[in-house]
Amino acid sequence: MAKKIFEPLLQLWPQWFATLTVALLTFNIGLANGWTSPYLAQLTDENALFHVTDEEASWIASLLPLGRLLGAVFGPLILECIGSKMSILSTGLPMVVSWICIIFATSSTWLYISRILSGTAMGMIVSSYPLYIGEISAPSIRGALVCLIMNGFPVGIFFGNIMGPNMSMMNFSIISLVMMLCHMVIFPFLPQSPYYYVQHNDTKRAEQAIRWYYRKPDIKNEIEAVELFVKSTRTMNIRERLYQMKEPKNRRSFIMMIILFMFMQMSGLNTIVFYMEIILKKGKVTSIMPSTVVIVIGAVSIIIGWSSIFAIDRYGRRILLAISSLGVMIGTVLLGLHFFLLDYGYDPGNLEWLIILSLLLFMMMYFGLIPVPVTTLSEIFPSDLKSLAGFFGSITSAAFAFIASRTYQPLVDLISEKYVFWMYAVILMMSLIYALTILPETKGKTLQEIQDMMTARSAKKSQQETRE
């Protein structure tokens, strides 16, 4: 058993190393997300170094998802021009400026700029890294590599929640800036993906890239698979690509991607992570410091996220999404129940376990609801539609994230916390049904096999519609 687990790790170590280097970037963006909960709680305090109002705090929380919309536009354009690897590297630039803004922040305006830039980086990375990993990875570990990068976000959030209560915003930002610079120094030394070289008619460098990433001398099968995949999906211009989107197979892939990102973002991902410490305070948790509870829950999210690395290529995408949707749905139902009982006068001291349990269950988000959509994005599109897929995936995720985070506080003011959380539960029930009935399973398949499967599914669906 141990040999089965560690053999891919040892044989394909360059793929893991490249993934860890990219994960350093998602970890840094996770720090920007984790910054939100402790510092919003501090900045809204009357004794803060510079005070922000609840309205300003709401914008600080929601401008990161709004910035993702900018990243969703710029990211695919950069991806199209310079490829997935260099697109990832360029993501570091807005993050560097973002941390510099917080270092010198003296008002909420500096924080607005920082959050927009952090969001821009997140939008850019979401549109590029799934494609990069999809192109450099073996089918047997592709899902695990995507999950590893995704886990950079919760790990960064966790350390952000630890660092936030214990140091100034300036020191937090200096440490984060140094980490960001480390990524930008290491990553340029990695090869481009072999798909990139084949698309640019550079077979020799494509072979060198495959030898580096796969660590074996005989690469005939791998280079043939890459050339076949690129040749079978090659088009000449944007108009042809837009036309190709209308094909039933590709149209269903885009619809599937949009639905998956909608489930991810509209289930409360950003709102509960950003407002967690405030939610705990409103939930009247007093026996344990809310900041401590946030740290513990962050640690649990890391454990859950890392378990998805081992599970996604062993049990498949569908089962992970279904388990994750069920767990988070139960968590949001219990979270709403907690505030429902508070409204009816129950003793808060007897209910503290309920809100903590509900937030722990919410961290099942990192088991499937977060990694499965991104893994699917890396797999289901032909090579000539990958940049468009990255664009639509990133902008869809960003749009839903902004809607969810910006409407949270107004909805709470309008209908109270309990109904907001129960709204999330309804969305998660839909996600559970979708995972069990519609989502295709791509576990262990090459990119070409996945295209063949999607074509067959589309043809079968068209036949059924014709009969009807």
Secondary structure, DSSP 8 states (H G I E B T S, - for coil): -HHHHHHHHHHTHHHHHHHHHHHHHHHHHHHHHHHHHHHHHHHTSTTSSS---HHHHHHHHHHHHHHHHHHHHHHHHHHHHHHHHHHHHHTHHHHHHHHHHHHT--SHHHHHHHHHHHHHHHHHHHHHHHHHHHHHS-TTTHHHHHHHHHTHHHHHHHHHHHHGGGS-HHHHHHHHHHHHHHHHHHGGGS---HHHHHHTT-HHHHHHHHHHHH--S--HHHHHHHHHHHHHT--SSHHHHHHHTTSHHHHHHHHHHHHHHHHHHTTTHHHHHHTHHHHHHHTT--SS-HHHHHHHHHHHHHHHHHHHHHHHHHH-HHHHHHHHHHHHHHHHHHHHHHHHHHHTT--GGGTHHHHHHHHHHHGGGGTTTTHHHHHHHHHSS-GGGHHHHHHHHHHHHHHHHHHHHHHHHHHHHHH-HHHHHHHHHHHHHHHHHHHHHT----TT--HHHHHHHHHHHHHHHHHHHHH-
